[in-house]
Amino acid sequence: MSERTASYPADVRSIGPAVFAVAREIVKAESTPDGAYMSAITEAPILEATPAYLALITGAELDHTATLVFRILVAAELDRSVHRVLRRLSAEPAATATPVDAVVAVVEGMGEDPVAALRAMWPNGSLVARGLVTVTNPTVPPISQQITVPTRIVEYLVTGDVGGPAPPFVLEPALPATSLCPIPLRGQGAAAEATTQLRTLLSRLSGRAPVWLVGPQGSGRRTVLASVASEIGKRLICISHASLASLPAGSALANLWRELLLTDAIICVHDAEPVVDSGAPEQSVRSATVDRSFVGLVDALVSSRIPVVFTSVMAPPVHAFEHSLQVVELDTVRSADAIALWRRGLPEVQDVVDLATRFRLQPGRIVRAITAARTQASASGNQTLTSADVTRAISMGVAQQVSILGTRVDDAQTWNDIVLPSDTRDAIAEMVARVRHRHHVLDQWGFRGKLSKGLGVASLFHGPPGTGKTMVANLIARELGQELYQVDVSRMFSKWIGETEMNLAKVFDAAEGANVMLLFDEADSLFSKRTEVTSSNDRYANAEINYLLQRVERFEGVCILTTNFERSIDAAFKRRLAFRIEFPMPNAQERVELWQRMMPKTASVSPDVDYAKLATSYELAGGNIRNAMLRAAFLAAEQGQSITMAILQHAVKLEYRDAGKLGTTGKMT
């Protein structure tokens, strides 16, 4: 409660006179007949108001009684004598904030409806719901509650401007420097079309039909929104969906309403990813329902008539919501626009086309990569950047993001170390060709414009353990000049609802366009078949699989999954794969080649070693052969002799034993 009563501007001081007079006359009339009491109240001068005050009550759509209540509450905030008078009228004379019962008494004394006054101050009443006032003791009965006007509201009334810091959950995004503006707003193609559509929708945005802006991570969704908002004379204030969801429903809506009234801004709820929940094993993502708490939050915002724009990576299933949604898609940045952005940010680098081709980054990540590269170069005393500096900055950024949930793989093997059937080799060669020529086919030949999804290369490597699935993934990455990150599936899962999806999002977002490959080893535990919903656990497990289906479809990089149990992979997921490559157990001739190729030329090998006999005697996969050979080498070294046939056979028996096999005949797996 402010101690100041005379330091306010004249227009603000005029807010209170009538209420001051009414409250003071009530005290004077305490011992007078009722007629004189009522006369003193009803004959009080009409209240004058400032433009800021009128803007608040008009924007909040307050009725006559709610407006009167707000006048009284503001008067109590601006003049302590009014507050003291109201306390004398209350059953709680020691109240620190304005007592509700005193306000009701004043309203009734002015000949207005006391019930309507009380209703305006209820938790769902217009004053509380719009964030104009705050209840300080909400757990007591409404008539015994105390009310205060938030500091930001009071300062707005005093100065005519928004004072003080914004609430901690609100983020005001700053537009990047013009030279690095992520989206060429007046460019060609999908970006310009989306911008035009947004400009139309935002200029007539209402609380009845929210706008949903969909686009890849880092595509500049908030930057575009801020630019368009600026064009139509609006500010943009943002709050993350996670922050909003963490607040009590009433508090969240009241906070948003207050900011809307104070700033006349467009409110953006960003990262509003719909949590998909599937009720049947083969239910498609498009017909899936959405987690009810998410739907409830969206519907609450719409029911409160808060004009809002949501942003997300995935499009919302519009059928799940009671209210209509207006969805705008901000597509992946075009190759020409990406090249232009690289050129603006790196005028000293000549081969920006190569950078744009190798790293299909969204605008936000391009800006961050350039900024990080300049920071690192400056720390090293270099003022001029090279493409190698940028490549290093991108790699470091990916490593930092993915390292929490995975590790980089860089084994020393070569293609000569692996033996595969011709069908498997042909499929691998086709996969490599698709990755190598993606830019040529999708961008130069225009196939990207014909495809809405499935632009990445998602592949399933299936076969028994030790047949070379992980090794081939590493070899493919090395041949294509990409880094390979093996995702630790065990670290992806969380018992907390929604966190598994968040972990997956971190991995895919980090890898998207960064010229890295993702490897999900033993993927059957993550991409397993959906089940019939018999419990909440089934429902959330299915939701995780549905989320994976959507992210894999949208992922434009290379994603390799390996499994020993191909049948356990969800059927809907299999249909979305570009390649399903089998890695069978090697036949006898292939095993001979494996034994021969895996033995280093510099190793001391006894002449009695018979690779053909080893191959025909033991049905081992390549991984088992490698393990047995390494085991034999250490045994021979310990004995101070060459690797003999007997030592190799003994090492093979140890491998069978470790695999739980009593004999050495038949397949190890």
Secondary structure, 3 states (H helix, E strand, C coil): CCCCCCCCCHHHHCCCHHHHHHHHHHHHHHHCCHHHHHHHHHCCCCCCCCHHHHHHHHHCCCCHHHHHHHHHHHHHHHCHHHHHHHHHHCCCCCCCCEEHHHHHHHHHHCCCCHHHHHHHCCCCCHHHHCCCCEECCCCCCHHHCEEECCHHHHHHHHHCCCCCCCCCCCECCCCCCHHHCCCCCCCCHHHHHHHHHHHHHHHCCCCCCCEEEECCCCCCHHHHHHHHHHHCCCCEEEEEHHHHHHCCHHHHHHHHHHHHHHHCCEEEEECCCCCEECCCCCCCCCCCEECHHHHHHHHHHHHCCCCEEEEECCCCCHHHCCCCCEEEECCCCCHHHHHHHHHHHCCCCCCHHHHHHHCCCCHHHHHHHHHHHHHHHHHCCCCCCCHHHHHHHHHHHHHHHHCCCEEEECCCCCHHHCCCCHHHHHHHHHHHHHHHCHHHHHHHCCHHHHCCCCCCEEEEEECCCCCCHHHHHHHHHHHHCCEEEEECHHHHCCCCCCHHHHHHHHHHHHHCCCCEEEEECCHHHCCECCCCCCCHHHHHHHHHHHHHHHHHHHCCCEEEEEECCHHHECHHHHHCCCEEEECCCCCHHHHHHHHHHHCCCCCCECCCCCHHHHHHHCECCHHHHHHHHHHHHHHHHHHCCCECHHHHHHHHHHHHHHCCCCCCCCECC
